[in-house]
Amino acid sequence: MTARLAVFVSGGGSNLQAIQSYFDRRRSVATVALTVSNSATCGAIARARESGQPHVVLNDPGDADRILGVLGDHHITHIALAGYLKLLPAAVVHGFRGRVVNVHPALLPKHGGAGMYGHRVHAAVLAAGEGSSGCTVHFVDTEYDRGAIIAQASVPVLADDSPQTLAARVLVAEHFLYPRAVHALVAAAVSLDPSGGVKLTSGAAQYFSDPPAGVSTRLGG
């Protein structure tokens, strides 16, 4: 069965584009069936509108019934948050338990939580004097950036980095890691166990092989 993804975004949607490009080459595995946003003017919605792709703008991001209805209407099987700045309602998280993931532009559990997004994260990494940063793909629960960690990709922090230069390096890692983590999820190579931990099959590592130069990956936190 081909997985049907809903990708939730609040901005330009570069990770949405990375996911879409990845699965355009693997249509039998998954397809981006719906773009969802809390912003009618964000770049991701503009592109979806122009290309005629299914998209929904949420007037109330806390309206669980509306969200679940939309997801049901589009036969969504999995959700990927890609720069989505709102907290998913608990009913949606529970209804899609183990099928909702997020990417965060730092190595959690550091530099996460409410209000930590975009260049705020990279500025915090630099202020803390970290020697490395990167991104984390994790299951989504009812708190910001607290779900079980599926995989991380690391990049070095350079002495002359600014939040902008670090962000660009981390984004390369995100565009590699996130689509592959979604692939592992829909292929059941990674799952959420009843206790809330991550369960990996013996073949899970294959989805994360051959990262770009300067990027290293690891499974789990």
C-alpha positions as CSV (number, residue, x, y, z in Angstrom):
1,M,0.0,0.0,0.0
2,T,1.3,3.4,-0.9
3,A,1.5,5.8,2.1
4,R,-0.3,9.1,1.7
5,L,1.5,11.9,3.5
6,A,0.1,15.2,4.8
7,V,3.0,17.7,5.2
8,F,2.3,20.6,7.7
9,V,4.2,23.8,7.1
10,S,4.2,27.4,8.2
11,G,6.8,28.9,5.9
12,G,8.6,28.3,2.6
13,G,8.5,24.6,2.8
14,S,12.0,23.6,1.7
15,N,11.7,20.3,3.7
16,L,8.3,19.7,2.0
17,Q,10.1,20.1,-1.3
18,A,12.8,17.7,-0.2
19,I,10.2,15.1,0.8
20,Q,8.2,15.6,-2.4
21,S,11.3,15.3,-4.6
22,Y,12.4,12.2,-2.8
23,F,9.1,10.4,-3.1
24,D,8.6,11.5,-6.7
25,R,11.3,9.0,-7.4
26,R,9.6,6.4,-5.2
27,R,5.9,6.8,-6.0
28,S,5.1,3.2,-5.0
29,V,6.3,3.9,-1.5
30,A,4.6,7.2,-0.6
31,T,3.2,10.3,-2.1
32,V,2.6,13.8,-0.7
33,A,-1.2,13.9,-0.9
34,L,-1.8,17.1,1.1
35,T,-0.1,20.3,2.2
36,V,-1.5,21.8,5.4
37,S,-0.6,25.2,6.8
38,N,-1.7,27.8,9.4
39,S,-0.8,30.6,7.0
40,A,-2.6,31.4,3.7
41,T,0.3,33.5,2.5
42,C,3.3,31.1,3.2
43,G,5.4,30.0,0.2
44,A,4.5,26.4,0.5
45,I,0.8,27.1,0.1
46,A,1.5,29.5,-2.8
47,R,3.4,26.7,-4.6
48,A,0.7,24.2,-3.9
49,R,-2.0,26.6,-5.2
50,E,-0.1,27.3,-8.3
51,S,0.6,23.7,-9.1
52,G,-2.9,22.5,-8.4
53,Q,-1.8,20.2,-5.5
54,P,-4.3,19.5,-2.7
55,H,-3.8,22.0,0.2
56,V,-5.7,23.3,3.2
57,V,-5.3,26.4,5.3
58,L,-6.3,26.0,8.9
59,N,-8.2,29.0,10.3
60,D,-7.9,27.5,13.8
61,P,-4.8,25.2,14.2
62,G,-6.2,24.0,17.5
63,D,-9.5,22.6,15.9
64,A,-8.8,18.9,16.1
65,D,-12.1,17.9,14.6
66,R,-11.4,20.0,11.5
67,I,-7.9,18.6,11.1
68,L,-9.0,15.0,11.6
69,G,-11.8,15.6,9.1
70,V,-9.5,17.0,6.5
71,L,-7.0,14.2,7.0
72,G,-9.8,11.6,6.7
73,D,-11.2,13.2,3.5
74,H,-7.7,12.9,1.9
75,H,-7.1,9.3,3.2
76,I,-3.9,10.4,4.9
77,T,-1.9,7.6,6.5
78,H,1.1,9.6,7.9
79,I,1.9,13.2,8.9
80,A,5.2,15.0,8.6
81,L,5.7,18.4,10.2
82,A,8.1,20.5,8.2
83,G,8.6,23.9,9.8
84,Y,5.2,23.9,11.3
85,L,5.1,26.3,14.2
86,K,1.9,25.3,15.8
87,L,1.3,22.5,18.3
88,L,-0.8,19.7,16.9
89,P,-4.0,19.1,19.0
90,A,-3.7,16.1,21.3
91,A,-6.6,14.3,19.5
92,V,-4.7,14.4,16.3
93,V,-1.5,13.2,17.9
94,H,-3.3,10.3,19.5
95,G,-5.3,9.5,16.4
96,F,-2.1,9.2,14.4
97,R,0.1,7.8,17.2
98,G,3.4,6.5,15.8
99,R,2.6,8.1,12.4
100,V,3.5,11.7,13.0
101,V,7.1,13.0,12.8
102,N,8.9,16.3,12.9
103,V,12.3,17.6,12.0
104,H,14.0,20.1,14.4
105,P,17.2,22.0,13.4
106,A,19.3,21.1,16.4
107,L,20.5,17.9,18.2
108,L,17.7,17.4,20.6
109,P,17.2,17.3,23.6
110,K,19.3,20.5,23.4
111,H,17.9,23.7,22.0
112,G,14.3,22.6,21.6
113,G,10.9,23.6,23.0
114,A,8.3,26.3,22.6
115,G,9.6,29.3,20.7
116,M,12.8,27.5,19.4
117,Y,12.6,27.6,15.7
118,G,14.6,29.0,12.7
119,H,17.5,31.2,13.4
120,R,16.7,31.3,17.1
121,V,17.9,27.7,17.4
122,H,21.1,28.4,15.5
123,A,21.8,31.5,17.6
124,A,21.3,29.4,20.8
125,V,23.7,26.8,19.5
126,L,26.4,29.4,18.8
127,A,25.8,31.1,22.2
128,A,26.2,27.8,24.0
129,G,29.6,27.2,22.3
130,E,28.6,23.8,20.8
131,G,31.2,22.0,18.7
132,S,28.5,20.4,16.5
133,S,24.9,20.9,15.6
134,G,22.6,19.3,13.1
135,C,19.0,18.1,13.0
136,T,16.7,15.6,14.7
137,V,13.8,13.6,13.4
138,H,11.5,12.5,16.1
139,F,8.0,11.2,16.8
140,V,5.5,13.9,17.7
141,D,3.8,13.9,21.0
142,T,1.8,16.6,22.8
143,E,4.8,18.8,23.7
144,Y,7.2,20.7,21.5
145,D,10.3,18.6,20.5
146,R,9.9,16.0,23.2
147,G,8.9,12.9,21.2
148,A,11.2,9.8,20.9
149,I,14.1,10.4,18.6
150,I,14.3,8.4,15.4
151,A,17.6,9.7,13.9
152,Q,20.0,12.6,13.9
153,A,22.4,14.1,11.4
154,S,25.4,16.1,12.7
155,V,27.4,18.9,11.1
156,P,30.4,20.8,12.6
157,V,30.1,24.3,14.0
158,L,32.8,26.4,12.6
159,A,34.7,29.2,14.5
160,D,33.4,31.9,12.2
161,D,29.8,30.7,11.9
162,S,26.8,33.0,12.1
163,P,23.3,31.8,12.6
164,Q,22.8,32.1,8.8
165,T,25.9,30.1,7.8
166,L,25.1,27.4,10.4
167,A,21.5,27.3,9.2
168,A,22.6,26.6,5.7
169,R,24.8,23.7,6.7
170,V,22.1,22.2,8.9
171,L,19.6,22.5,6.1
172,V,21.7,20.2,3.9
173,A,21.5,17.7,6.7
174,E,17.8,18.1,7.1
175,H,17.1,17.6,3.4
176,F,19.1,14.4,3.5
177,L,17.8,13.0,6.8
178,Y,14.1,13.9,6.8
179,P,12.9,12.2,3.6
180,R,14.8,9.0,4.5
181,A,13.4,8.9,8.0
182,V,9.9,9.2,6.6
183,H,10.7,6.4,4.2
184,A,11.9,4.2,7.1
185,L,8.7,5.0,8.9
186,V,6.3,4.2,6.1
187,A,8.3,1.0,5.3
188,A,7.9,-0.1,9.0
189,A,11.7,-0.1,9.5
190,V,11.1,2.3,12.4
191,S,8.1,2.4,14.7
192,L,6.9,3.7,18.1
193,D,6.6,0.9,20.7
194,P,3.9,0.8,23.3
195,S,6.1,2.4,25.9
196,G,6.9,5.4,23.8
197,G,10.3,4.3,22.6
198,V,11.7,3.8,19.1
199,K,11.8,0.3,17.7
200,L,14.2,-0.2,14.8
201,T,14.4,-3.2,12.5
202,S,17.8,-4.7,11.6
203,G,17.6,-3.1,8.2
204,A,16.7,0.5,9.4
205,A,20.3,1.8,9.0
206,Q,20.2,1.3,5.2
207,Y,17.8,4.2,4.8
208,F,20.4,6.6,6.2
209,S,23.5,5.5,4.3
210,D,25.7,7.7,2.2
211,P,25.1,11.1,3.7
212,P,26.6,14.2,2.1
213,A,30.1,15.2,2.8
214,G,30.4,16.8,6.2
215,V,27.2,15.2,7.5
216,S,27.2,12.2,9.9
217,T,24.1,10.2,10.9
218,R,23.0,8.1,13.8
219,L,19.9,6.3,14.8
220,G,18.1,7.1,18.0
221,G,19.1,9.9,20.4
